[in-house]
Amino acid sequence: MADILIVDDTVANLQLLSNLLKDEGYKVRPATSGKLALQAVQQIKPDLILLDIKMPEMDGYEVCQMLKEAPEHRDIPIIFISALTDADDKVKAFKVGGVDYIAKPFQVEEVKARVATHLQLKEYQDNLEEKVKKGLSEIQILNQEMIATQSEVIFTMGEICETRSHETGMHVRRVAEYSYLLANLAGVAEAEMIKQTAPMHDIGKVAIPDSILNKPGPLTVDEWGVMKTHSRLGYQMLDVSDREMFKMAAIIALQHHEKWDGSGYPDGLKGENIHIAGRIVAIADVFDALGNDRCYKKAWPLDQILGLLKEEQGKAFEPKLIELFMDNLDKFIEISTKYTESI
């Protein structure tokens, strides 16, 4: 049952319209002033308002304008019913937000027809808005599922890569968590994206021969040259996708061995020319690599790792990021403890 608010300072008009619309099966609420009408709307939102123009204290134009300025009420259709017949009055009624205008003295059948029409339009609009909201919600859910799937693929590929080089999946997990923490500490808006894509930083190593990748001792100059190609190879593997997540993963794969002073590889980028994601993952990767056994070395003690990070502050690593890392060292150690190799 539709709820209709009728606003008119003339009691006879209120009674006539109320009886007419009640006979049509509508729920009717009368108001004798603009002030009472606004109070009524706050209590129960009507489906339609029939509004007189000439009223004391607050005319119909003012009432309509105030309702249209309120986000929660602007969608209520308002039909003006007035003895004013001048064209300017009608134009003003539509300008302030009215959907229709009925001149007094009104015809009963006209009132019934116009009320029914606008209630049907309101119902159609409400149904359409609900369908749009539902559609947007479904799109959002699908988008989240797609992002989750992309993240799972990225993480799994990172794990596969590390397993090939005799590392465990915990390395990519820790690098992702370290990177996320450091990005948040640095106020980077893309922190979540960096976390999701950091596991792919070494994906290019899948193209490096086992004899080099798993060599137990130091690499020769030529072997090191081959090993360094993994950054660009990783970028080429990931840059084929236009999806934002893969674009970020490609940047990290390419730049996580660049150094703040420009002495890194593959492009010798310097300072802020290195993407913030590359700068962050560089620290996370080195901290984790030094703290865990590799085929070519044993894990370093924490004080030795911290000594190297401080020594490379302003050289390999961005000074500000190292400061944030050192100031929050306990949080990084907590991550390291949580994602141990035994898990």
MOKARA-V606751 format. One record per residue. N is the residue number from 1. RES is the residue in one small letter. NEAR is the number of other C-alpha atoms within 10 Angstrom. Layout:
# MOKARA-V606751
n=(N N)
res=(RES RES)
near=(NEAR NEAR)
This chain:
# MOKARA-V606751
n=(1 2 3 4 5 6 7 8 9 10 11 12 13 14 15 16 17 18 19 20 21 22 23 24 25 26 27 28 29 30 31 32 33 34 35 36 37 38 39 40 41 42 43 44 45 46 47 48 49 50 51 52 53 54 55 56 57 58 59 60 61 62 63 64 65 66 67 68 69 70 71 72 73 74 75 76 77 78 79 80 81 82 83 84 85 86 87 88 89 90 91 92 93 94 95 96 97 98 99 100 101 102 103 104 105 106 107 108 109 110 111 112 113 114 115 116 117 118 119 120 121 122 123 124 125 126 127 128 129 130 131 132 133 134 135 136 137 138 139 140 141 142 143 144 145 146 147 148 149 150 151 152 153 154 155 156 157 158 159 160 161 162 163 164 165 166 167 168 169 170 171 172 173 174 175 176 177 178 179 180 181 182 183 184 185 186 187 188 189 190 191 192 193 194 195 196 197 198 199 200 201 202 203 204 205 206 207 208 209 210 211 212 213 214 215 216 217 218 219 220 221 222 223 224 225 226 227 228 229 230 231 232 233 234 235 236 237 238 239 240 241 242 243 244 245 246 247 248 249 250 251 252 253 254 255 256 257 258 259 260 261 262 263 264 265 266 267 268 269 270 271 272 273 274 275 276 277 278 279 280 281 282 283 284 285 286 287 288 289 290 291 292 293 294 295 296 297 298 299 300 301 302 303 304 305 306 307 308 309 310 311 312 313 314 315 316 317 318 319 320 321 322 323 324 325 326 327 328 329 330 331 332 333 334 335 336 337 338 339 340 341 342 343)
res=(m a d i l i v d d t v a n l q l l s n l l k d e g y k v r p a t s g k l a l q a v q q i k p d l i l l d i k m p e m d g y e v c q m l k e a p e h r d i p i i f i s a l t d a d d k v k a f k v g g v d y i a k p f q v e e v k a r v a t h l q l k e y q d n l e e k v k k g l s e i q i l n q e m i a t q s e v i f t m g e i c e t r s h e t g m h v r r v a e y s y l l a n l a g v a e a e m i k q t a p m h d i g k v a i p d s i l n k p g p l t v d e w g v m k t h s r l g y q m l d v s d r e m f k m a a i i a l q h h e k w d g s g y p d g l k g e n i h i a g r i v a i a d v f d a l g n d r c y k k a w p l d q i l g l l k e e q g k a f e p k l i e l f m d n l d k f i e i s t k y t e s i)
near=(7 13 17 22 22 27 29 26 19 13 12 10 16 19 13 11 19 20 13 17 18 13 10 11 11 15 16 19 17 20 20 17 22 25 14 12 20 16 11 16 15 11 8 10 15 20 19 21 24 25 29 28 23 16 17 11 9 13 17 24 23 14 20 27 16 15 19 19 12 10 8 11 16 15 16 21 23 26 25 25 23 21 14 15 12 8 9 9 15 18 12 12 22 17 12 18 22 23 14 17 21 21 14 13 10 12 10 12 10 11 19 14 10 15 21 15 12 18 18 12 13 17 14 12 13 13 12 12 12 12 12 12 12 12 12 12 12 12 12 12 12 12 12 12 12 12 16 13 12 17 19 14 13 23 22 16 19 24 22 18 24 22 13 14 18 13 19 18 21 19 23 27 22 25 27 24 23 27 30 25 23 24 25 14 14 16 10 14 10 14 19 16 18 25 25 25 29 35 32 29 31 25 25 24 21 19 15 18 13 12 9 17 21 15 14 12 10 11 15 10 9 8 16 13 11 16 18 16 17 22 26 19 20 24 25 16 15 24 16 11 12 9 12 11 18 23 17 24 29 28 25 30 31 28 27 28 27 26 25 23 17 16 15 17 17 16 16 16 19 18 18 10 12 23 18 22 26 26 26 27 29 24 24 25 24 16 22 21 19 19 17 16 13 15 13 12 13 12 13 16 11 13 9 12 18 18 11 14 22 17 12 17 18 17 18 23 22 23 16 11 20 20 14 15 22 14 10 14 12 11 15 21 12 10 16 21 11 12 15 14 13 6 8)
